[in-house]
């Protein structure tokens, strides 16, 4: 009863006035708008027959802060908790209404290796909700989201919380292998004599700590070095890179000042101030940028600290639901999540070239052209990497030689591209960036009145990851939700299964799930015994 | 643009230049070859271009670069040197080179050498005459002075400039070993100033764009030097200052010369004149000033070019190049899946050199223990490369992923070639060939790795003898460069082409020989080993025997060689070939070897042979227990033919005579392959250039004369073959032109 009441209450959630106006005008002008779109777009919907529509209901993130600043004394799951609590708060989602929670992260804190679980418990979600953590370098939270999409499509779940977290203010620094070996042997030593001889075997060399590798495991090359070579391969100049970096910071500043970054929640950091804004946005001047020395390839390289993304702490979270469920719960979804593609290529020379390979693929899957897309959000690992990808997309020779295509798809129009800043300026907490990109696309579509959005990110670990072994890439197609249309529209209303049947099916699934969900619910998780 | 037209007018084909802003980009490209060499034409055009660049007021600096994506300058043109008849002519060539590079060095407009690909010999001397060097960090980019390997010295200022650039010890190391130095090492040594990373795919092909990028960086450097942003005098570190100070003391330098000379004498036994002349030239420059230094260099270069050693080494170089080509054409199907039977030392060795060449390799053995040992050998080979940092641990793992170890014949239906390396026993080989032919596809080639069994005997069990071929690898497979391929009269040409293609992929120098007992290499070695056994029986101590053979130029002494090959194998081969060729292959008593095998003295692998091998110990002592054996079979030496020199020629003449006989019988395709096979497979003295070159140089008549003398004592073991007699009769007959 209570939940029904809640549901009905949420049918008319408090909407912000701007939204309401937009919503109203949209409702009024829907038919006209749709008509116009049919003419300009190659497709009017991306819904696929027989496949559930999946929607993004809400997306939030903590402010992204430079590592070692206000978040310095936290732990990764604290940040994730903040994002989750922000999502709960913003959506008024009941704490037991989620079927599954998935988080992405890159550098794992060993104490909370399943950070999804620790964060969801800590954020007050029901301990009956299973959760797991995924990792795929910079696109870890993209993997979290697509995993959720997969679960919904497979009929396993209806409501998913996906997110990502990265905490670079503290990284696991290990004892050397020699020391670890000695310490483990010490555990097994039975007599005092054995222990003493083991302790006696410790030498100075044992004490050298082992830092997280800065190089790609397979190639032993750092990400920045690879980015510099990539920029050179595509003839991207230092000037072009600095200009792009400046653009990113300038646009981010404008968006921040205009209050467009509405996915940012404010976060009271224990023992510190409340933070409500990203602190890495620093629009500078070309002269200032030109002064910096190359950071990786010296002395003739072009990638500098200023045209690379910086080490960042932050977390993000999104609420993803099947469309029926979202509507049934009275939500106004922000966007459809339509399609995605992961691609991999040579980890040495094409490490950061994923977007160039994935974009044509996902467009082809969706049956769209570059012009159909209204909003582009590409992850900016390095300015040089972005420029290289744009040049690759715009090259017939590249398309023919390396992608087996007859012609290029073309580069995205810059007036549609990363208009609210990007990873270069907002920051790039590796595991959390994917959700930020998707939420930003949805917000920009709403704000700018577009229909399709495209997200692309290369799995490049910034400067400290030791993880990526292939460069991969993720893409989401978003379509702006126009609520009246989406409820009754012919293309989206393909719901052959009557609601009642669907519901009963779901109950069965739920039961099945309780049977299989032994890993995390087998014991009653209390805070003390869930650190397994 | 103007310059483009100008260069068109003068119709230069090898060297061109274009002015980019105020930097002249000089591009080299020999249109007639895959590599650039400093030929007469190249040098003349270079001087012309250099004069124009100097005279051009719009030019402040220059960049020297090759338009060939994979090669800077591979060296001077050897033919240019070989065309000379006197040492004076060669000295003059050297002096012209010195003059040209001296002008480059003193150029008022700084010249930056942009190096991608091999920069060797004359190419390196050119580069170090430039004011600044930028090199790509590609695996192909290597710098070095390989002249010593051709019996020469760096004759265009190299002996004078290198010691100043990389220090005396570093320069000696480079010039005396002739080894290639990779770009990153060259940077550490101070040989190049700056490195450029090779680029991946972009808007042009990686090779094209990399060279373009190299040019861009080099142009930046050239401009930087002109506007003094880049200083040419490097700030010296503390270590450098200390080293310079120490090297400034004459006593220290004298000690270095002494040590280096002693080391060279120990390694080369004084058989190679080039290293000593290199030391002499360096010394002249450092102790008596540049004028004497350059003069000594040019004169020594002239002298060396006329030596038989240099002639022999250059002959080997040409031979090696020839044996790195597939004269049988492109095979119909490339081998992508290779299966090896037997994971012993040989089988695993073959896997080791195959698996990293993009060929999927199956290693099959009959026991888990044998297979694991073989797999460990392959792993160790790759892991050692990882430790030396020539490959990364990831590359090691990735390479190993192409290796499948197994005990059964599964997957053989996909094999394009099977190489068997099972025990040397005809019955086992027959069983294997039948088993394999039941599972392999029709196109699959069956190669047999045997050192003595005739291939046609093995092929007798085959239902498709045209697909059967012999591939005789040498142990250790990853170190020995030679591969001897044996064809029978039934082997098809495509089968041969395919076997050669695989061998070339494995990085081998290949000789293709006809079938017969012992083929070519084993057949040459057998009489020499028989003679060695006789010498042991005559009371020559193994150490003395080794000293005499290495003194003649063999890298490994005869007694040690027997231990390395395995006394059991030697006994086996001696018996087999003895049966095949009769008394001519006699000499030492086979029973000596057999008794040793019975006692467990199988050579190094069993820890005891002629010597006792203690693991971890480098020095070895003569096995005291073989004295009883030798005592039992003791022979009385004939003092007429037992002097040290006679002992050497007894060993060598039997080897050489057998080699010549192989040519006479058509086992060998030609003297070039004969020389290459003997040097690279059996360690015939490189300074002699191989048995055929040796006959040419030494004189067939002189050799026959010696053999006749030995024949009187020992009979038909020393009877010269007909072809050798023909050459002895007519001194104008030569194996090499």
Contacts between the chains, C-beta under 8 A, distances in Angstrom:
chain1	res1	chain2	res2	distance
A	217	B	394	6.5
A	218	B	392	7.6
A	218	B	394	4.1
A	218	B	398	8.0
A	219	B	392	7.0
A	219	B	394	6.9
A	220	B	392	5.3
A	220	B	394	7.6
A	225	B	197	7.5
A	228	B	197	7.9
A	229	B	197	5.2
A	229	B	199	5.5
A	229	B	200	6.6
A	230	B	200	7.1
A	230	B	202	7.7
A	232	B	197	7.8
A	232	B	199	5.5
A	232	B	202	7.7
A	232	B	209	7.9
A	232	B	213	5.2
A	233	B	199	4.0
A	233	B	200	5.5
A	233	B	201	6.6
A	233	B	202	3.1
A	233	B	203	7.7
A	233	B	206	7.3
A	233	B	209	5.7
A	233	B	213	7.8
A	234	B	202	4.5
A	234	B	203	5.7
A	235	B	202	6.9
A	235	B	203	6.3
A	235	B	209	7.8
A	297	B	197	6.5
A	299	B	194	7.5
A	300	B	194	7.4
A	300	B	196	7.3
A	300	B	217	4.8
A	300	B	220	6.1
A	346	B	200	7.2
A	348	B	200	6.7
A	349	B	199	7.4
A	349	B	200	2.1
A	349	B	201	6.0
A	349	B	206	7.0
A	350	B	200	6.0
A	350	B	201	6.3
A	353	B	201	7.8
A	388	B	202	7.4
A	391	B	202	8.0
A	391	B	203	6.4
A	392	B	202	7.9
A	392	B	203	7.8
A	395	B	203	5.4
A	397	B	203	6.3
A	397	B	204	7.5
A	398	B	201	7.3
A	398	B	202	7.8
A	398	B	203	6.4
A	401	B	201	7.4
A	401	B	205	7.7
A	402	B	201	5.6
